[in-house]
Amino acid sequence: MNDTAIDYAAVFQELPGMVALLTPELVYADANREFLRVTGRKREQLVGRHLFEVFPDNPNDGAASGMRNLAASLHRVLTTGEREAMALQRYDVESSERPGEWDERYWSPVNAPVHGRDGSVVLLVHRVEEVTELIRARGGRGAAGNGARAGSRGRVLEAELYTRARELQELNERLRLAHAREREVALALQEAMLPAGRQVGHHRAAVRYRPAVGALNVCGDWYDLVDLVGGNRIGVSVGDVVGHGLAAAGVMGQLRSALSATSRVAAGPAEALNVLGRYAHVVDGAESATAVTTFIDFDHRTITYSSAGHPPPVLVHTDGRVEFLDRATDPPLDARPTPVRRPQARTAYESGATLALYTDGLVERRHEDIDTGLARLADSLARHREADPESLADAVLLELLPPGGATDDTALVIVRL
């Protein structure tokens, strides 16, 4: 069903709670059926009239402050453009049937902005929940003497408890929205810093990045593909930064850029990781980051590789044989106080083989040995090895990632050799 098929005016009228719409001048623009029912007003008594003309403070109560508190909240929403939940309020209402008689009423209000296209607040959503019966039931209404004082104290405590619960609910909602905004920014930052496949020229490669499920789980996974100086060679790398959110994404960008530049001038992958390790030593947040880089020489059909604590790349030969490139594995970046030269290994391949680099989100699962995940990856790559890189990458992600998404980011690079 698309938006044009929904009658939002009808939806507004049938909302289960009390909701009214106010203009920035605090004039009623509309009110739903529940709002009219509970307040005892008709729609024509509200629409087009000022809020406090319809509902003024009780003139018989010199300490009445409901109108002042509500006005202050509404003006804050207009100024900040942010939703606000008010503390529980006593706001007496004049009887519509008996003018001059005022009913003691208690309310829990929430005020929210409706933004126009230019970002300004064009309407205010005023939602209220009446809690009068709750306060009366807990307060022992009608008691006298000490009982009356105890009842009054009970009403105050109940009101405070209810107010704190409402405030906690609103705080949780604001935190959720803030985390969602941070995740959106982190994802945009990651996408902007991750390279496109065109940087490896005519070679066939597919890249995939899948963010973790959940607002708090954006991580620092990255990949890189670069043309190398001298001969028909490319460098392919993946890495993983410990942590979540914008901080991890920022560290990821620094490490990826540094390795990309270093790979173009390094004699081999081990030297590139040596330099990257020294750089990681002065980058806050790079502790325990992992990376693996491979230099592919298409003229000599060799892969030279080195790993800094990262899961091993997978080489799938044309006959279906799977080789894990794990003969040059070292601790993560910045793991040693004094840098030590990293190991490097080389393997040969035949034309038509497939190389896969990935991050641990693809193979690690809670309560499962990582070897199980690696075996699952090897099986998927071998079965789909004849597919083109794009189709192969999609097949691997479909088979290895949980249906609802992984709890860790996943980067995957497939190169047809």
N, C-alpha and C positions, 0 to 999 in steps of 0.2 A: 504494500500500500504506500503510495507516495504522499507528500505533504498536501498536494492539492485535493486529495480525497478525504482529508480529515477536517471536520468542522471544529476548529479550535474554540470558537465561541461556545459551542455546546459542551465541549470538554471543560472549559472554565466554569460553566454553570454547575456541572456535576462533580466538581472536585469535592472530596469528602470533608475537607476542613474549611474554616472561615477564611476567605481570601477577598481582598479589595484592591483595586488599582487606583493610585493617586497620581495626579499630575505633579510636576516639580513645584507648583504653587500650593500643593496639598489640597487640591480639589478632587472630589470623587469622580473618577472616570467610569468605574463600574464596580459591581460587587456581586459575588455569586450567591446562590440560593441559601447556602448554609449561613453565610454572613448575615443575610437579611432575616433568616429565621431566628438565630440566636439573639441578635440585637433588637428584634421586634420592630424593624423598620421596613418600609416599602422602598422599592428601587427609586421611585420618583422623589422620595424624601432625601436621598443621598446624592444621586448623580447631578453634577453641576454645582454642588454646594461644598463649602470649605469643611474640612474634617472637624475642626473644633467649633464650628457653628452647629454641626449635627451632634457632636459629642463633647460638650464643654465639661469643665471640672464641676464637681458638686459644690454649689455655692454655700451649702450648709456646713462644709468641712473646711475649716481654715487651714488645715495642714495638707490639703489635697495637692498632690504633685504629679499625678498621672499625665495630665496634659503637657506639662513642662518637660517631663522625661521623654514622652513620645515625640514631641516636637524636636528635641535635641537629637534623638536617634535618627529621625527622618532627615534632618539637615546634615548629619554626619554621612549618611549614605549618599546624599546628593553631592557632597563635597568630595568624598573619597572614592565613590563608585564601587564600594565593597559592601557585601551583605553584613548585617549586624543582628545578633540575637540579644534581646533585652532581658534584663532581670525580671523576675515576676513582679507585676504591677497591680496595685489596687486602683481601679478606675471605675468609679460608680457611674451607673447609667440611669438617666431619667426614664421613668415609665412612659411608654408611648400611649398607654390607656389612661394613666392618672398623672397628668402634668403636675409638677411640683413635688412628686414623690420620687425618691432616688433609691435604687437598689444597690446594695454593697456587692461589688463584683471583682473577681480576680482574674488576671489574664497573663498569658505567656506570649508576647509578640516577637515576630521576626520580620525584619524589613530588608528588602532586596532590591537592587537596581535593575532596570531594563535599559540596555544601552542602544543608542541609535547607531547608524552607520558611521558617524563621525566620532564615535566613542563617548558622546555626552549622554547623561542620564535623561531619558525621555519619559519614563514612567517609574513609579515605585510600586512594588508588590508588598502589600501589608497583610501578612498572615498572622492570625491570632488564634490561640487555643484557650478556651475558657476553663479555668480550674477552680471555679467558685465552690462547686460541690465537694471537691477534694479537700479544700481548705476547711469548709464547714464540717465535713465528716470527721476530720482529724482534730478539730478544735473544740469539740464538746460545746457547741453553740447553745446558749440559754442557761449555762451554769452560773453560779454566783460565788462571791467570796473567793477563797483560795482556789476553788475549783475553776472559777472564771479566769483567774490569773494563770493557772496551770494550762487551761484551754487556750488562752491567748499565746502563752509560750509555745504550746504545741503547734499552733498555727504558724508561728514564726519559723520554728524548726522545720516543719514540713515545707513551708515556702522556700526556705533556704536550700533544703535538699533538692527540691524540684528544680530550683533555679540553677544549682550547680550541675545537675544532670543535663539540663538544656544547654548550658554553656559548654560542657564537655563534648556534647554531640556536635555543636557548631565548631568547636576547635578541631575536632577530628575531621570534619568536612573541609575546613580550611587547609589542614595539613595534607589531606588527600589531594586537593587541588594544587597546592604548592608543589608536591612531589610529582604530580602529573605534568605540571609546567616544566619542572627541572628535567624530567625524562624527555620531554619533547625537544627541549633545547639541546640536551646531550646527544640525542639521536641526530638532530640536524648538524651538530658539530662533527659527529663521527662521519656522517655521509659526506660532508664537505671536505673532510681531510683524507678519506679513502680514495685511492686512485681509480681511474677508469681502465678497462682492459686495453684500450688503444695504445697504451704505453709500451706494449710488447710487439708492436708492428704487426707482421702478417701471421705470427704464430697463433694457433687456436687455443684460447684459454677462456675459462668461465670463472667468475667470482660470485660469491654469495655472502651476504651478511644478514643474520637473523638476530634481532634484539631479544633479550630475555623477556619472559612474561612477567608483568607486574611493574608498578610505577617505580619501585625502589631498586630495580635490578639492572639498570643500564650499566654496562661494564666497559672495559677498555680493550676489547679484542680488535685486532687490525690485520691487514694484509698489504703486500706491496709487490708490484711487478715493474721491473725496469729493464731497459736495454743497456747492456754492458759494453764498455769500450773494447774494441779489438775482437774481430771475428764475429761469427753468427751466434751470439750468446745473450741470454737473459738471466736476470736474477729474480727469484721468487721467494718471498718471505711471509711468515705469519708470526704474530706475537700476541701476548696477553698481559695486561697490566692488572695488578691486584687492586681491588676496590670497586666503587660504584659511582655513578653519577658524573657530574661535570668535571670533577677533579680527575677521575680516571680517564675520561675522554680527553682532557687536556694533556695528561702525561702520554697517553697513547699517540697523540699527534706529534709530540716532540720526539719520541723514540722512532716512530715510523719515518719522519722526515730525516732524522739523523742517519738511520740505516740506509735509506734510499740514496742519500748523498755519498755515504761512505762506500757503498757497494760499487758505485761507478768508478772508484779509483783504487779499491783494495785489490790485492793480488789474489785473494780467495775469500771464501765465506768465513773462515776462522779469523782472518785479519779484520774483516768487517765487524764481526761480533766482538773482537778485542777492543776496537775503537768504541763501539756502542756501549760496552760495559764500563769503560772509563767515563763516557758521557753520562750514563745512568747514575754514576756515583755522585754527581752534583745536581741531579734532578730530584726534587722532593716528590715522593710518591712512586718512584721507580723501583723501590726495594722489592726484590723477589719477582720482578717482571721476567717473563720468559719469551724466548724468540728462537726461531729456526730459520736459516736461510740456505737456499740452494742456488748454485751457479750451473746453469744448463748450457752445455756446448753442443749445438746441433751439428756442427761439422764433424766432431769426433764422437758424437753420441755418448757423452759422459755426463754424469751429474756429480758435482762436488758439493758437499754439504757439511754443515756444522750446526750444533744445537746447544742452546743455553737453557737447559731444563725444560724443554718443550716436548710434547708428544711427537714421535717420529713421523716424518713424511712416509707416504706409501707409494711404492712403484709397482704398477701392475703390468707385467709383461704380456706380450701378445698371445702367449699360450695359456694365459690365466694364472700363471704363477705370481704370487704376491710376495714382495720384498719390503720389509720395514727398514728404513734407512736409520739404523740405531747404533752405528759403529763410531759415532763422533758426538757423544752426548756429554755435557758438562753441567755444572750447577747454574742456576738462574743468574741473570744480570745483577751486578752489584752484590753478589753473594759472598765474595771474598774481600777482606780488607785490603789485600795486596793483589793486584791483577796478575793472572797467570795466563800464558798463551793457551788458547782453546784448541781442542783437537779438530781434525778435519779428515774426511774420508771421501772416497770416490767409488762410483759404481758405473757400469756400462748398461746400455739399453739398446733395444732394436727399434727401428722406425715403426711407429704405430702404438708404442707403449703409452701408458698414462701415468702421470704423476699427480698425487693429491697431497695438499698441505691443508691443515685444519687446526682449530683450537679445541680445547678440552670439552667445551660445551656440546660437541658432537658425539663424544664417546663416553663421557663420565656420567654416571647415574648414582644416586644415593643408594647405599646398601648393596652396591654391586662392584665387583673387582673390575679395574679398568681394562684388564685383559679381555674380559667379556665384550666390552664396548669396542675394543680394537679388532677383535675377531668379527664382530658384526659389521664393522666398516670394511674390512678386507673382503668379506663375503659379498657385500653389496657392490663394491667396486669391481670385483671379478665378474659377477653376473652381468653387469651392465657395461662392461669394458668396450664393447663395440659401438655404443651410442656416442653421438657427438658430445663434446664437453658440456654444452648447455643442458642437454637432456640428461646426461649423466649426473650433473650437479643436482638437478631437480629430483632425480630418482633417489639419490643418496639421502638428501634432506628428508624426503617423504618417508623413507624407511627407517631412518635413525632418530629423527626428532619425535618426541611424544606428540600425540594428536592435539593437545592443548597448548603446545609450545614448551620450550625448555626453560629451566630456572636460571640458566647461564647463557650469556651471549654465545653465538656460534659464527665463526668465519670459515669459509671453505674456498679453496682455489683448486681448480682442475686444469691441467695442462696436457694437451695431446702432443706427444713427442715425435 
